[in-house]
Amino acid sequence: MKNREQYAGIDWFRIAAALLVVTIHTSPLAGWSAEADFFLTRVLARVAVPYFFMVTGRFVLADYFLSEDFQAGRIGRLGRYLRKILILYVVSILIYLPVGIYAGHYEHLTVGEVCRMLLFDGTFYHLWYFPACIMGVGLVCLFVRLWKIKGAFVAAGALYLFGLFGDSYYGLAVKCPPIALIYKKGFSLWSYTRNGLFMAPVFLLLGACVVSRKKTRRQMGRGQLVIGLLCSFALMTAEAFTLRYFELPRHDSMYVLLVPTGFFLYGLLERGPDGLPGTGWHIPRALHLLYAPRMLRILRLISTGIYILHPGMIVVVRGIAKFSGINSLVENGILHYFCVVLLTVAVVCPAAVLLEFLVKKRSLTQKGSGRSGDADAVCSEQETNGFGISTDRAWIEISRDALQANVAFFRERLPEDCQLMPAVKADAYGHGAVIVARELNRMGVEAFCVACVQEGIELRRAGIQGEILILGYTHPSWFDALRKYRLSQTVLDVAYANALRQYGKKLHVHIGIDTGMHRLGERCEHIEEICRIFDMPNLIVDGMFTHLSADDILGEQEQAFTMGQASRFTAVMDALGARGIECPKIHLQASYGVLNYPELAGDYARVGIALYGVLSTREDTLPWRDELRPVLSLKTRVAAVKEIYAGEPAGYGLAFTAAQTMRLAVLTIGYADGLPRALSDGRGEVLIRGQRAPIVGKVCMDQTLVDVSGLADVRPGDVAVVIGRSGGEEITVCDIAEQTGTITNEILSRLGKRPGRMMI
Ligand SMILES: *Cc1c(COP(=O)(O)O)cnc(C)c1O
């Protein structure tokens, strides 16, 4: 599940960008200073449209590239987006048709000119954005399909370069007659090079690559981003004024430094400020509105509305000035600008609110499909869960920074040629397999292991890339799915290898070797059998592995046993080598293996629990406290606060009776959400406003009572932290495992499916 709330900064900046576009068409500072006007409308405001392209790249293309649709060559969700833009374009054309006709734009048009207008220039001056978006998206998809991301950047960059010399650098292009001729020919097809062909692709691609798998600006500090933005914007300003001084521009929408400026600006907004949902900051409730999903949807509608309608409002303001005789409405640039903005906002805001509520109602009545509020326009495709803010009841926050720190720690600890193959089974130990794997994909992780075929399918359907190994048994009725979803299967033993072979089509497998755990795997002494598996015609053996069963305990006996397992595994490899069988990827370490036996690194490390920032017990976790950061927090809300009096019971079965007057808070979480019932009767506690509140009576299926008598000022709606930090206090999953007599793995993997998972 994706959460749009974290992108509040991006949606708010859309409004700023739309208002900047209005300056381009009203020149508010023109009457005051030509330089100031140039700076505002030809430099600063030029950031707006690339910004919109980047947002589209980020929320439309990035997800599309990661989706199964793209892999399979289908249009899928992208089609819906394109259709939406097309509808918007057609509607806008119709809105401006009367104005255009009145202004004489469409007189004596040839077919060629109509095409030029529709495809490149737009039928009214600002409408070029829509065909540019469609064309740019199409081109970028084509480039990425043909040449992958890197090649696509080269192509988009080349197009941008061509565009530059037809725009701000035109004065240089005309110095070379053959080149000038090319541009002249071009300008008979399009009036400007700032269009979908030359300008849009590079920014769309930049936006899409925010979530690309290699290094992203996420790894850049906020400070670096700010410095990058300030420097590139200052240089872009210098670039623009220099070009202007030498009178080189033919038009002034494209600069070399617009690309880095857009990159840093977008990166900064994507990171957003600290203190947004779930970072532990207490944000006044009134401010929650600023990033409520509904507010953000309305913002998107408003920015689109401003973009489309402001030229119409310019016409209206001119009309008013003419008929009322108040000439200053158009002569005073600043007044003109504010009149246009006010009028546009006055029309757009109520319309946006109305549309949001109407559309929301409709989508809920239409059998509450997850796709709500899709009328939001220019960009953005994120879905909310259709039921409003998802932090309303019980939810799980996954810290991207913590996950990243843990990934970095393991990469550091493992040799260069050993890749991470994170275990994302059991919904990534309760963290949310899709959001975790997607984030790991973005961090460059390209192999995963899961417990069963359904888990693999879930990941593929969500567009997860790379190798996915199923560690457990897969019934032959699912063998088709192994192929369809490109999943690798563990060979459990020779008998199972035969079943796989009899399927009759090629399957990718890793051979499991039993070196002493006696769970799955062919026995390590059975070299003949293992060789036979290698020879089976339909099995493509990509790897071979074993699992260490006592690597978590550092007693003498356990260490000896672990080393025995390792040497038996090595013996298998040697025996295979002696028979000329080339050993494919090998792996034997899980979390404890990497921590306790780093020297056993193979080609993969199947890290699970430790990647989530804890180990199975507190004892094991403590020594790694500085290296591993807990990734998950579990939070819930106070539904009600009430007083009960001495002698009154609370909760099921008269299990608790108040000794004196006390205050209880009812929490919206229960054992169905993964809060163990064994925490009942005061064994467990939660944090509210940084203070501990013990559990009272029995944990219910969906609700839990806690004692807040000693806590000041607890109110309905307050957040209660079940796992995680609040103020100076912390409850770790180790605490809960201890209180319930189990290991953290069980607590985490049994978190229910009801709490939404969100990356923060
Ligand atoms: C679960 C599992 C892992 C991951 O184990 P952790 O201890 O959580 O790191 C690795 N390999 C196999 C075979 C597993 O079943």
The ligand as a Tripos MOL2 file, in Angstrom:
@<TRIPOS>MOLECULE
LIG
   15    15     1     0     0
SMALL
NO_CHARGES

@<TRIPOS>ATOM
      1 C1         13.3740  -17.7630    7.1220 C.3       1 LIG1
      2 C2         14.5490  -18.2250    6.4660 C.ar      1 LIG1
      3 C3         15.6580  -17.3820    6.3420 C.ar      1 LIG1
      4 C4         15.7470  -16.0350    7.0080 C.3       1 LIG1
      5 O1         16.0310  -16.2560    8.3680 O.3       1 LIG1
      6 P1         16.3700  -15.1030    9.4070 P.3       1 LIG1
      7 O2         16.8660  -15.8080   10.5820 O.co2     1 LIG1
      8 O3         15.1060  -14.3860    9.6650 O.co2     1 LIG1
      9 O4         17.3750  -14.2280    8.7920 O.co2     1 LIG1
     10 C5         16.7300  -17.8370    5.6020 C.ar      1 LIG1
     11 N1         16.7130  -19.0640    5.0360 N.ar      1 LIG1
     12 C6         15.6700  -19.9150    5.1650 C.ar      1 LIG1
     13 C7         15.7350  -21.2330    4.5250 C.3       1 LIG1
     14 C8         14.5690  -19.5340    5.8950 C.ar      1 LIG1
     15 O5         13.5500  -20.3700    6.0420 O.3       1 LIG1
@<TRIPOS>BOND
     1     1     2 1
     2     2     3 ar
     3     2    14 ar
     4     3     4 1
     5     3    10 ar
     6     4     5 1
     7     5     6 1
     8     6     7 2
     9     6     8 1
    10     6     9 1
    11    10    11 ar
    12    11    12 ar
    13    12    13 1
    14    12    14 ar
    15    14    15 1
@<TRIPOS>SUBSTRUCTURE
     1 LIG1         1 GROUP 0 **** ****
